[in-house]
Amino acid sequence: LPEQFSIIEQSRP
Amino acid sequence: GGVAAVFRKHLPITKHPDLCSDDVLVLALNDVFLVSIYLPPASSPAYRAYEVSPVDRLQELAGLAATLDMPMIIGGDLNARTGNLTAGIDPPPRSSPDLTVCSRGRSLL
C-alpha cells in the first residue's frame, strides 16, 4: 500500500 | 474472508466496532457513514455461518442512519442487480448495460 494510504479491515474467521 | 477499506491517511476516518459484524465494516467520516459490505447471493449457504446476517445488519444501519439523519455511502459486493431502476425521490438517471433486476436488487432499492 502506498505510504499515503491506510487500510481498515473487518476480517472473518 | 472479510471486507476492508483503503483511504488517504489524512482523512479523519474512524471505525465503529460496535456496528461492525462479519462482512460488514462500518466507518464514519465526519457526519457520513461509510459501509463496506459483502452480501453473498440470496440463496448462498454462507448465511448459515453468520452470527448476524449482513442483510439484517445493513437494514439496521439504514434505520440508524435515518434516525441520526446521517448520510450513508455503501460500497462492496451486494449481489444486487438493479438494472436501470433507481431509488429515492428524483434520483439521477441510471444507464446500465445490465438490464436484469433481481429480488435482492429490488429490496436494496
N, CA and C atoms of all chains as a GROMACS GRO file, in nm:
protein
  366
    1LEU      N    1   0.085  -0.120   0.000
    1LEU     CA    2   0.000   0.000   0.000
    1LEU      C    3   0.088   0.124   0.000
    2PRO      N    4   0.063   0.220  -0.092
    2PRO     CA    5   0.145   0.343  -0.091
    2PRO      C    6   0.136   0.413   0.044
    3GLU      N    7   0.242   0.482   0.079
    3GLU     CA    8   0.258   0.539   0.213
    3GLU      C    9   0.146   0.634   0.254
    4GLN      N   10   0.083   0.699   0.156
    4GLN     CA   11  -0.021   0.798   0.192
    4GLN      C   12  -0.158   0.737   0.219
    5PHE      N   13  -0.164   0.604   0.215
    5PHE     CA   14  -0.293   0.537   0.237
    5PHE      C   15  -0.293   0.451   0.363
    6SER      N   16  -0.413   0.434   0.419
    6SER     CA   17  -0.433   0.343   0.531
    6SER      C   18  -0.538   0.240   0.493
    7ILE      N   19  -0.538   0.129   0.568
    7ILE     CA   20  -0.640   0.027   0.544
    7ILE      C   21  -0.703  -0.011   0.677
    8ILE      N   22  -0.833  -0.027   0.678
    8ILE     CA   23  -0.906  -0.079   0.794
    8ILE      C   24  -0.980  -0.204   0.747
    9GLU      N   25  -0.967  -0.310   0.826
    9GLU     CA   26  -1.027  -0.437   0.786
    9GLU      C   27  -1.130  -0.486   0.887
   10GLN      N   28  -1.220  -0.566   0.838
   10GLN     CA   29  -1.312  -0.640   0.923
   10GLN      C   30  -1.302  -0.784   0.874
   11SER      N   31  -1.220  -0.862   0.942
   11SER     CA   32  -1.196  -0.997   0.890
   11SER      C   33  -1.294  -1.095   0.951
   12ARG      N   34  -1.301  -1.208   0.887
   12ARG     CA   35  -1.398  -1.312   0.922
   12ARG      C   36  -1.319  -1.441   0.940
   13PRO      N   37  -1.350  -1.518   1.043
   13PRO     CA   38  -1.274  -1.640   1.065
   13PRO      C   39  -1.288  -1.739   0.948
   14GLY      N   40  -1.162  -1.450   0.461
   14GLY     CA   41  -1.271  -1.367   0.414
   14GLY      C   42  -1.280  -1.239   0.493
   15GLY      N   43  -1.364  -1.149   0.446
   15GLY     CA   44  -1.385  -1.023   0.515
   15GLY      C   45  -1.392  -0.907   0.419
   16VAL      N   46  -1.397  -0.788   0.474
   16VAL     CA   47  -1.406  -0.666   0.394
   16VAL      C   48  -1.305  -0.565   0.447
   17ALA      N   49  -1.274  -0.465   0.365
   17ALA     CA   50  -1.174  -0.366   0.404
   17ALA      C   51  -1.204  -0.235   0.334
   18ALA      N   52  -1.142  -0.130   0.383
   18ALA     CA   53  -1.149  -0.001   0.317
   18ALA      C   54  -1.009   0.058   0.312
   19VAL      N   55  -0.974   0.112   0.197
   19VAL     CA   56  -0.845   0.179   0.178
   19VAL      C   57  -0.875   0.327   0.159
   20PHE      N   58  -0.805   0.411   0.233
   20PHE     CA   59  -0.835   0.555   0.224
   20PHE      C   60  -0.709   0.637   0.249
   21ARG      N   61  -0.715   0.762   0.211
   21ARG     CA   62  -0.600   0.850   0.231
   21ARG      C   63  -0.582   0.877   0.381
   22LYS      N   64  -0.456   0.867   0.426
   22LYS     CA   65  -0.423   0.875   0.568
   22LYS      C   66  -0.474   1.002   0.636
   23HIS      N   67  -0.478   1.111   0.564
   23HIS     CA   68  -0.512   1.238   0.630
   23HIS      C   69  -0.661   1.252   0.658
   24LEU      N   70  -0.742   1.160   0.604
   24LEU     CA   71  -0.886   1.169   0.628
   24LEU      C   72  -0.919   1.121   0.770
   25PRO      N   73  -1.006   1.195   0.841
   25PRO     CA   74  -1.040   1.156   0.979
   25PRO      C   75  -1.143   1.044   0.984
   26ILE      N   76  -1.102   0.925   0.944
   26ILE     CA   77  -1.192   0.810   0.937
   26ILE      C   78  -1.182   0.729   1.066
   27THR      N   79  -1.297   0.694   1.122
   27THR     CA   80  -1.298   0.612   1.242
   27THR      C   81  -1.383   0.488   1.218
   28LYS      N   82  -1.343   0.379   1.283
   28LYS     CA   83  -1.418   0.254   1.273
   28LYS      C   84  -1.519   0.248   1.388
   29HIS      N   85  -1.637   0.195   1.362
   29HIS     CA   86  -1.738   0.174   1.466
   29HIS      C   87  -1.749   0.024   1.493
   30PRO      N   88  -1.661  -0.028   1.580
   30PRO     CA   89  -1.658  -0.173   1.602
   30PRO      C   90  -1.793  -0.228   1.650
   31ASP      N   91  -1.867  -0.147   1.725
   31ASP     CA   92  -1.996  -0.191   1.778
   31ASP      C   93  -2.098  -0.215   1.667
   32LEU      N   94  -2.080  -0.150   1.552
   32LEU     CA   95  -2.174  -0.164   1.440
   32LEU      C   96  -2.126  -0.264   1.335
   33CYS      N   97  -2.001  -0.307   1.348
   33CYS     CA   98  -1.943  -0.400   1.250
   33CYS      C   99  -1.985  -0.543   1.283
   34SER      N  100  -1.986  -0.627   1.183
   34SER     CA  101  -2.005  -0.771   1.204
   34SER      C  102  -1.940  -0.840   1.086
   35ASP      N  103  -1.950  -0.973   1.080
   35ASP     CA  104  -1.885  -1.046   0.970
   35ASP      C  105  -1.930  -0.989   0.836
   36ASP      N  106  -1.833  -0.951   0.754
   36ASP     CA  107  -1.857  -0.898   0.620
   36ASP      C  108  -1.925  -0.761   0.617
   37VAL      N  109  -1.927  -0.692   0.731
   37VAL     CA  110  -1.982  -0.556   0.736
   37VAL      C  111  -1.883  -0.468   0.814
   38LEU      N  112  -1.825  -0.372   0.744
   38LEU     CA  113  -1.733  -0.277   0.806
   38LEU      C  114  -1.801  -0.140   0.806
   39VAL      N  115  -1.812  -0.083   0.924
   39VAL     CA  116  -1.880   0.047   0.936
   39VAL      C  117  -1.780   0.152   0.983
   40LEU      N  118  -1.764   0.254   0.900
   40LEU     CA  119  -1.672   0.363   0.929
   40LEU      C  120  -1.752   0.493   0.931
   41ALA      N  121  -1.693   0.596   0.987
   41ALA     CA  122  -1.753   0.728   0.976
   41ALA      C  123  -1.647   0.827   0.931
   42LEU      N  124  -1.688   0.916   0.844
   42LEU     CA  125  -1.604   1.028   0.802
   42LEU      C  126  -1.686   1.152   0.834
   43ASN      N  127  -1.646   1.219   0.942
   43ASN     CA  128  -1.727   1.329   0.996
   43ASN      C  129  -1.870   1.281   1.018
   44ASP      N  130  -1.967   1.338   0.949
   44ASP     CA  131  -2.106   1.301   0.972
   44ASP      C  132  -2.161   1.208   0.865
   45VAL      N  133  -2.074   1.131   0.802
   45VAL     CA  134  -2.118   1.038   0.698
   45VAL      C  135  -2.077   0.896   0.736
   46PHE      N  136  -2.172   0.804   0.730
   46PHE     CA  137  -2.139   0.662   0.747
   46PHE      C  138  -2.084   0.607   0.617
   47LEU      N  139  -1.976   0.531   0.627
   47LEU     CA  140  -1.920   0.460   0.512
   47LEU      C  141  -1.929   0.312   0.544
   48VAL      N  142  -1.997   0.238   0.459
   48VAL     CA  143  -2.017   0.096   0.486
   48VAL      C  144  -1.954   0.015   0.374
   49SER      N  145  -1.865  -0.076   0.411
   49SER     CA  146  -1.807  -0.170   0.316
   49SER      C  147  -1.867  -0.306   0.349
   50ILE      N  148  -1.932  -0.368   0.251
   50ILE     CA  149  -2.011  -0.486   0.283
   50ILE      C  150  -2.004  -0.591   0.173
   51TYR      N  151  -2.010  -0.716   0.214
   51TYR     CA  152  -2.026  -0.826   0.119
   51TYR      C  153  -2.155  -0.900   0.153
   52LEU      N  154  -2.246  -0.908   0.059
   52LEU     CA  155  -2.367  -0.988   0.074
   52LEU      C  156  -2.357  -1.104  -0.024
   53PRO      N  157  -2.347  -1.228   0.026
   53PRO     CA  158  -2.349  -1.342  -0.065
   53PRO      C  159  -2.482  -1.345  -0.140
   54PRO      N  160  -2.487  -1.415  -0.253
   54PRO     CA  161  -2.614  -1.429  -0.324
   54PRO      C  162  -2.722  -1.481  -0.229
   55ALA      N  163  -2.846  -1.441  -0.256
   55ALA     CA  164  -2.956  -1.469  -0.163
   55ALA      C  165  -2.968  -1.617  -0.128
   56SER      N  166  -2.934  -1.705  -0.222
   56SER     CA  167  -2.952  -1.849  -0.199
   56SER      C  168  -2.827  -1.916  -0.141
   57SER      N  169  -2.726  -1.839  -0.107
   57SER     CA  170  -2.598  -1.897  -0.066
   57SER      C  171  -2.606  -1.965   0.071
   58PRO      N  172  -2.540  -2.082   0.085
   58PRO     CA  173  -2.533  -2.147   0.216
   58PRO      C  174  -2.448  -2.068   0.316
   59ALA      N  175  -2.376  -1.965   0.268
   59ALA     CA  176  -2.291  -1.884   0.356
   59ALA      C  177  -2.372  -1.822   0.471
   60TYR      N  178  -2.503  -1.802   0.450
   60TYR     CA  179  -2.586  -1.737   0.553
   60TYR      C  180  -2.595  -1.820   0.680
   61ARG      N  181  -2.574  -1.953   0.666
   61ARG     CA  182  -2.582  -2.038   0.786
   61ARG      C  183  -2.468  -2.009   0.883
   62ALA      N  184  -2.357  -1.955   0.831
   62ALA     CA  185  -2.239  -1.935   0.916
   62ALA      C  186  -2.240  -1.801   0.989
   63TYR      N  187  -2.329  -1.711   0.952
   63TYR     CA  188  -2.327  -1.578   1.014
   63TYR      C  189  -2.394  -1.580   1.150
   64GLU      N  190  -2.332  -1.512   1.245
   64GLU     CA  191  -2.398  -1.488   1.372
   64GLU      C  192  -2.504  -1.380   1.352
   65VAL      N  193  -2.465  -1.275   1.278
   65VAL     CA  194  -2.559  -1.170   1.238
   65VAL      C  195  -2.561  -1.168   1.085
   66SER      N  196  -2.677  -1.182   1.026
   66SER     CA  197  -2.684  -1.177   0.880
   66SER      C  198  -2.646  -1.037   0.832
   67PRO      N  199  -2.556  -1.027   0.734
   67PRO     CA  200  -2.517  -0.895   0.686
   67PRO      C  201  -2.635  -0.820   0.621
   68VAL      N  202  -2.735  -0.895   0.573
   68VAL     CA  203  -2.854  -0.829   0.516
   68VAL      C  204  -2.930  -0.757   0.628
   69ASP      N  205  -2.948  -0.828   0.742
   69ASP     CA  206  -3.016  -0.767   0.856
   69ASP      C  207  -2.936  -0.648   0.909
   70ARG      N  208  -2.804  -0.664   0.914
   70ARG     CA  209  -2.720  -0.557   0.966
   70ARG      C  210  -2.731  -0.432   0.878
   71LEU      N  211  -2.733  -0.454   0.745
   71LEU     CA  212  -2.746  -0.340   0.654
   71LEU      C  213  -2.879  -0.267   0.677
   72GLN      N  214  -2.984  -0.346   0.702
   72GLN     CA  215  -3.116  -0.287   0.728
   72GLN      C  216  -3.113  -0.204   0.858
   73GLU      N  217  -3.048  -0.259   0.961
   73GLU     CA  218  -3.036  -0.187   1.088
   73GLU      C  219  -2.958  -0.057   1.069
   74LEU      N  220  -2.852  -0.066   0.990
   74LEU     CA  221  -2.768   0.053   0.968
   74LEU      C  222  -2.845   0.161   0.893
   75ALA      N  223  -2.926   0.119   0.796
   75ALA     CA  224  -3.006   0.216   0.721
   75ALA      C  225  -3.103   0.287   0.815
   76GLY      N  226  -3.161   0.210   0.909
   76GLY     CA  227  -3.252   0.268   1.007
   76GLY      C  228  -3.180   0.365   1.099
   77LEU      N  229  -3.061   0.323   1.144
   77LEU     CA  230  -2.983   0.408   1.233
   77LEU      C  231  -2.943   0.538   1.164
   78ALA      N  232  -2.896   0.526   1.041
   78ALA     CA  233  -2.853   0.645   0.965
   78ALA      C  234  -2.971   0.741   0.947
   79ALA      N  235  -3.090   0.685   0.920
   79ALA     CA  236  -3.209   0.769   0.902
   79ALA      C  237  -3.244   0.838   1.034
   80THR      N  238  -3.237   0.762   1.143
   80THR     CA  239  -3.270   0.818   1.275
   80THR      C  240  -3.174   0.932   1.310
   81LEU      N  241  -3.047   0.912   1.282
   81LEU     CA  242  -2.946   1.012   1.315
   81LEU      C  243  -2.935   1.120   1.208
   82ASP      N  244  -3.012   1.104   1.101
   82ASP     CA  245  -3.007   1.196   0.987
   82ASP      C  246  -2.865   1.205   0.930
   83MET      N  247  -2.797   1.089   0.924
   83MET     CA  248  -2.662   1.083   0.868
   83MET      C  249  -2.667   1.015   0.732
   84PRO      N  250  -2.606   1.078   0.630
   84PRO     CA  251  -2.597   1.009   0.502
   84PRO      C  252  -2.512   0.883   0.516
   85MET      N  253  -2.540   0.784   0.432
   85MET     CA  254  -2.466   0.658   0.436
   85MET      C  255  -2.423   0.623   0.295
   86ILE      N  256  -2.295   0.599   0.277
   86ILE     CA  257  -2.242   0.556   0.148
   86ILE      C  258  -2.206   0.408   0.160
   87ILE      N  259  -2.265   0.327   0.072
   87ILE     CA  260  -2.245   0.183   0.078
   87ILE      C  261  -2.159   0.140  -0.040
   88GLY      N  262  -2.056   0.064  -0.012
   88GLY     CA  263  -1.974   0.008  -0.118
   88GLY      C  264  -1.951  -0.139  -0.092
   89GLY      N  265  -1.929  -0.214  -0.197
   89GLY     CA  266  -1.899  -0.355  -0.178
   89GLY      C  267  -1.960  -0.439  -0.286
   90ASP      N  268  -1.976  -0.566  -0.253
   90ASP     CA  269  -2.038  -0.661  -0.345
   90ASP      C  270  -2.167  -0.706  -0.280
   91LEU      N  271  -2.279  -0.655  -0.329
   91LEU     CA  272  -2.408  -0.684  -0.266
   91LEU      C  273  -2.489  -0.788  -0.343
   92ASN      N  274  -2.433  -0.838  -0.452
   92ASN     CA  275  -2.507  -0.935  -0.535
   92ASN      C  276  -2.650  -0.886  -0.558
   93ALA      N  277  -2.661  -0.758  -0.591
   93ALA     CA  278  -2.791  -0.695  -0.612
   93ALA      C  279  -2.792  -0.632  -0.751
   94ARG      N  280  -2.870  -0.689  -0.840
   94ARG     CA  281  -2.876  -0.634  -0.976
   94ARG      C  282  -3.000  -0.546  -0.986
   95THR      N  283  -2.978  -0.420  -1.021
   95THR     CA  284  -3.086  -0.322  -1.019
   95THR      C  285  -3.123  -0.271  -1.158
   96GLY      N  286  -3.057  -0.323  -1.263
   96GLY     CA  287  -3.088  -0.275  -1.397
   96GLY      C  288  -3.078  -0.124  -1.404
   97ASN      N  289  -3.181  -0.062  -1.462
   97ASN     CA  290  -3.183   0.084  -1.469
   97ASN      C  291  -3.279   0.145  -1.366
   98LEU      N  292  -3.322   0.064  -1.270
   98LEU     CA  293  -3.410   0.118  -1.166
   98LEU      C  294  -3.330   0.209  -1.074
   99THR      N  295  -3.398   0.304  -1.014
   99THR     CA  296  -3.332   0.394  -0.919
   99THR      C  297  -3.420   0.405  -0.796
  100ALA      N  298  -3.362   0.454  -0.688
  100ALA     CA  299  -3.435   0.466  -0.562
  100ALA      C  300  -3.443   0.613  -0.522
  101GLY      N  301  -3.541   0.643  -0.441
  101GLY     CA  302  -3.549   0.777  -0.382
  101GLY      C  303  -3.630   0.872  -0.467
  102ILE      N  304  -3.636   0.996  -0.420
  102ILE     CA  305  -3.714   1.099  -0.487
  102ILE      C  306  -3.622   1.173  -0.584
  103ASP      N  307  -3.663   1.178  -0.712
  103ASP     CA  308  -3.588   1.248  -0.814
  103ASP      C  309  -3.440   1.205  -0.820
  104PRO      N  310  -3.415   1.074  -0.831
  104PRO     CA  311  -3.275   1.029  -0.837
  104PRO      C  312  -3.213   1.061  -0.972
  105PRO      N  313  -3.080   1.066  -0.979
  105PRO     CA  314  -3.017   1.082  -1.110
  105PRO      C  315  -3.048   0.959  -1.195
  106PRO      N  316  -3.064   0.977  -1.327
  106PRO     CA  317  -3.094   0.861  -1.411
  106PRO      C  318  -2.976   0.763  -1.411
  107ARG      N  319  -3.006   0.639  -1.439
  107ARG     CA  320  -2.904   0.537  -1.439
  107ARG      C  321  -2.907   0.468  -1.574
  108SER      N  322  -2.790   0.444  -1.630
  108SER     CA  323  -2.783   0.374  -1.757
  108SER      C  324  -2.686   0.258  -1.744
  109SER      N  325  -2.741   0.138  -1.728
  109SER     CA  326  -2.658   0.021  -1.708
  109SER      C  327  -2.676  -0.074  -1.825
  110PRO      N  328  -2.568  -0.132  -1.875
  110PRO     CA  329  -2.583  -0.233  -1.980
  110PRO      C  330  -2.649  -0.360  -1.925
  111ASP      N  331  -2.647  -0.376  -1.792
  111ASP     CA  332  -2.710  -0.493  -1.729
  111ASP      C  333  -2.854  -0.457  -1.693
  112LEU      N  334  -2.949  -0.507  -1.770
  112LEU     CA  335  -3.089  -0.469  -1.750
  112LEU      C  336  -3.162  -0.562  -1.653
  113THR      N  337  -3.094  -0.664  -1.605
  113THR     CA  338  -3.158  -0.761  -1.516
  113THR      C  339  -3.180  -0.699  -1.378
  114VAL      N  340  -3.299  -0.724  -1.323
  114VAL     CA  341  -3.328  -0.683  -1.186
  114VAL      C  342  -3.355  -0.810  -1.106
  115CYS      N  343  -3.280  -0.832  -0.999
  115CYS     CA  344  -3.304  -0.949  -0.915
  115CYS      C  345  -3.376  -0.906  -0.787
  116SER      N  346  -3.425  -1.004  -0.712
  116SER     CA  347  -3.504  -0.968  -0.594
  116SER      C  348  -3.419  -0.893  -0.492
  117ARG      N  349  -3.292  -0.930  -0.480
  117ARG     CA  350  -3.202  -0.857  -0.390
  117ARG      C  351  -3.188  -0.712  -0.436
  118GLY      N  352  -3.179  -0.692  -0.567
  118GLY     CA  353  -3.168  -0.557  -0.622
  118GLY      C  354  -3.290  -0.473  -0.585
  119ARG      N  355  -3.408  -0.534  -0.600
  119ARG     CA  356  -3.532  -0.463  -0.566
  119ARG      C  357  -3.535  -0.426  -0.418
  120SER      N  358  -3.499  -0.522  -0.332
  120SER     CA  359  -3.506  -0.492  -0.189
  120SER      C  360  -3.400  -0.390  -0.150
  121LEU      N  361  -3.286  -0.393  -0.218
  121LEU     CA  362  -3.184  -0.292  -0.188
  121LEU      C  363  -3.235  -0.152  -0.217
  122LEU      N  364  -3.300  -0.136  -0.332
  122LEU     CA  365  -3.352  -0.004  -0.366
  122LEU      C  366  -3.459   0.040  -0.266
   0.00000   0.00000   0.00000
